[in-house]
Amino acid sequence: MRLVGWEDGGVTVEAERETHRADRVLVTVPGPLLGELGFSPPLPAGKVRALLQMRYGNGTRVVAQYAEREAVREAIGGGCFTDRMPGYVMEQTAQQPGDSIVVSGLAAGDVEPALQTEEKILDDFDQTLSTVVGRRLRRTFGCVKNWTKDPYSRAVVRAPLGDQRETVLPVISAPVGGRVFFAGEHTDDRIGPGGMEGAIKSAYRVAGEILAEA
Ligand SMILES: Cc1cc2nc3c(=O)[nH]c(=O)nc-3n(C[C@H](O)[C@H](O)[C@H](O)COP(=O)(O)OP(=O)(O)OC[C@H]3O[C@@H](n4cnc5c(N)ncnc54)[C@H](O)[C@@H]3O)c2cc1C
């Protein structure tokens, strides 16, 4: 969707090829993208400020397959933390047949290789794993997924700073005009990352809000 109209008497949602009319709308796009949607009339200034203030976690997922299954498994077990890129790696082929091993890692926060090419990121990943294992590894496949740059996500999870859980999140999640409702991970106030549980909890909360208005 691109635009939400919330005039008196109903809502209008404009998508790329269609326009929908309804009594109410529930907006669940990720928090970083919410501020890029059009609203007519505009969202209240306090809500826009809260959306701009909220902080989000960044991250790039790296997945690689190596030929040396036993050596890697012996070195990392089910997974291990590193002081390089990525911050931790996990074995993804436990109890699967085959001679190769698939290892994944999430390079998040300060170690996210935001400005590097995928090739360089995979080379650095190889280097980290080779150091852990103690010999040069042979990568047979690799892929990189930057969630911070993904146009439909732009983040991994919300990461409220200081008292933002109490002061900013309630403003972000509050309905507008009795017609526009908000749910999704970025609207939930559980401690720590909202994650999938936070997203589901927000659905229960917003269902109650909509029923109260109906
Ligand atoms: C690499 C990574 C690892 C993670 N690991 C975990 C984990 O281990 N445990 C955990 O609990 N959580 C984890 N999370 C977080 C979890 O995936 C999210 O918190 C959860 O998916 C958020 O759900 P949501 O419904 O709020 O948003 P999303 O699942 O992001 O859904 C939002 C949807 O809106 C769509 N959208 C965006 N813009 C528009 C638009 N303009 N119009 C229409 N649709 C639009 C998107 O395509 C998307 O489908 C991880 C996230 C990442 C990126």
Ligand as a Chemical Component Dictionary entry (heavy atoms), coordinates in Angstrom:
data_LIG
# 
_chem_comp.id                   LIG 
_chem_comp.type                 NON-POLYMER 
_chem_comp.pdbx_formal_charge   0 
_chem_comp.three_letter_code    LIG 
# 
loop_
_chem_comp_atom.comp_id 
_chem_comp_atom.atom_id 
_chem_comp_atom.alt_atom_id 
_chem_comp_atom.type_symbol 
_chem_comp_atom.charge 
_chem_comp_atom.model_Cartn_x 
_chem_comp_atom.model_Cartn_y 
_chem_comp_atom.model_Cartn_z 
_chem_comp_atom.pdbx_ordinal 
LIG C1  C1  C 0 17.626 -12.042 10.217 1  
LIG C2  C2  C 0 16.499 -11.987 11.211 2  
LIG C3  C3  C 0 16.463 -12.893 12.247 3  
LIG C4  C4  C 0 15.409 -12.864 13.163 4  
LIG N1  N1  N 0 15.382 -13.797 14.161 5  
LIG C5  C5  C 0 14.336 -13.818 15.006 6  
LIG C6  C6  C 0 14.239 -14.830 16.015 7  
LIG O1  O1  O 0 15.100 -15.709 16.129 8  
LIG N2  N2  N 0 13.165 -14.793 16.857 9  
LIG C7  C7  C 0 12.184 -13.849 16.743 10 
LIG O2  O2  O 0 11.221 -13.878 17.515 11 
LIG N3  N3  N 0 12.251 -12.895 15.798 12 
LIG C8  C8  C 0 13.298 -12.855 14.927 13 
LIG N4  N4  N 0 13.362 -11.888 13.967 14 
LIG C9  C9  C 0 12.354 -10.820 13.974 15 
LIG C10 C10 C 0 11.033 -11.253 13.378 16 
LIG O3  O3  O 0 11.253 -11.800 12.089 17 
LIG C11 C11 C 0 10.160 -9.995  13.273 18 
LIG O4  O4  O 0 10.090 -9.350  14.530 19 
LIG C12 C12 C 0 8.742  -10.337 12.838 20 
LIG O5  O5  O 0 8.746  -10.986 11.586 21 
LIG C13 C13 C 0 7.946  -9.049  12.735 22 
LIG O6  O6  O 0 6.649  -9.358  12.291 23 
LIG P1  P1  P 0 5.746  -8.215  11.696 24 
LIG O7  O7  O 0 4.474  -8.854  11.266 25 
LIG O8  O8  O 0 5.691  -7.056  12.630 26 
LIG O9  O9  O 0 6.545  -7.669  10.424 27 
LIG P2  P2  P 0 7.014  -8.453  9.114  28 
LIG O10 O10 O 0 7.112  -9.923  9.359  29 
LIG O11 O11 O 0 8.230  -7.708  8.647  30 
LIG O12 O12 O 0 5.791  -8.223  8.117  31 
LIG C14 C14 C 0 5.539  -6.966  7.553  32 
LIG C15 C15 C 0 5.022  -7.193  6.133  33 
LIG O13 O13 O 0 4.673  -5.921  5.556  34 
LIG C16 C16 C 0 5.014  -5.970  4.184  35 
LIG N5  N5  N 0 5.107  -4.592  3.692  36 
LIG C17 C17 C 0 6.111  -3.696  3.844  37 
LIG N6  N6  N 0 5.797  -2.528  3.260  38 
LIG C18 C18 C 0 4.547  -2.685  2.733  39 
LIG C19 C19 C 0 3.655  -1.817  2.017  40 
LIG N7  N7  N 0 3.959  -0.549  1.743  41 
LIG N8  N8  N 0 2.455  -2.323  1.636  42 
LIG C20 C20 C 0 2.100  -3.607  1.918  43 
LIG N9  N9  N 0 2.906  -4.468  2.609  44 
LIG C21 C21 C 0 4.104  -4.003  3.008  45 
LIG C22 C22 C 0 6.337  -6.723  4.163  46 
LIG O14 O14 O 0 6.577  -7.251  2.872  47 
LIG C23 C23 C 0 6.063  -7.821  5.203  48 
LIG O15 O15 O 0 5.489  -8.967  4.599  49 
LIG C24 C24 C 0 14.392 -11.891 13.032 50 
LIG C25 C25 C 0 14.422 -10.974 11.976 51 
LIG C26 C26 C 0 15.467 -11.023 11.073 52 
LIG C27 C27 C 0 15.484 -10.033 9.917  53 
# 
loop_
_chem_comp_bond.comp_id 
_chem_comp_bond.atom_id_1 
_chem_comp_bond.atom_id_2 
_chem_comp_bond.value_order 
_chem_comp_bond.pdbx_ordinal 
LIG C1  C2  SING 1  
LIG C2  C3  SING 2  
LIG C2  C26 DOUB 3  
LIG C3  C4  DOUB 4  
LIG C4  N1  SING 5  
LIG C4  C24 SING 6  
LIG N1  C5  DOUB 7  
LIG C5  C6  SING 8  
LIG C5  C8  SING 9  
LIG C6  O1  DOUB 10 
LIG C6  N2  SING 11 
LIG N2  C7  SING 12 
LIG C7  O2  DOUB 13 
LIG C7  N3  SING 14 
LIG N3  C8  DOUB 15 
LIG C8  N4  SING 16 
LIG N4  C9  SING 17 
LIG N4  C24 SING 18 
LIG C9  C10 SING 19 
LIG C10 O3  SING 20 
LIG C10 C11 SING 21 
LIG C11 O4  SING 22 
LIG C11 C12 SING 23 
LIG C12 O5  SING 24 
LIG C12 C13 SING 25 
LIG C13 O6  SING 26 
LIG O6  P1  SING 27 
LIG P1  O7  DOUB 28 
LIG P1  O8  SING 29 
LIG P1  O9  SING 30 
LIG O9  P2  SING 31 
LIG P2  O10 DOUB 32 
LIG P2  O11 SING 33 
LIG P2  O12 SING 34 
LIG O12 C14 SING 35 
LIG C14 C15 SING 36 
LIG C15 O13 SING 37 
LIG C15 C23 SING 38 
LIG O13 C16 SING 39 
LIG C16 N5  SING 40 
LIG C16 C22 SING 41 
LIG N5  C17 SING 42 
LIG N5  C21 SING 43 
LIG C17 N6  DOUB 44 
LIG N6  C18 SING 45 
LIG C18 C19 SING 46 
LIG C18 C21 DOUB 47 
LIG C19 N7  SING 48 
LIG C19 N8  DOUB 49 
LIG N8  C20 SING 50 
LIG C20 N9  DOUB 51 
LIG N9  C21 SING 52 
LIG C22 O14 SING 53 
LIG C22 C23 SING 54 
LIG C23 O15 SING 55 
LIG C24 C25 DOUB 56 
LIG C25 C26 SING 57 
LIG C26 C27 SING 58 
# 
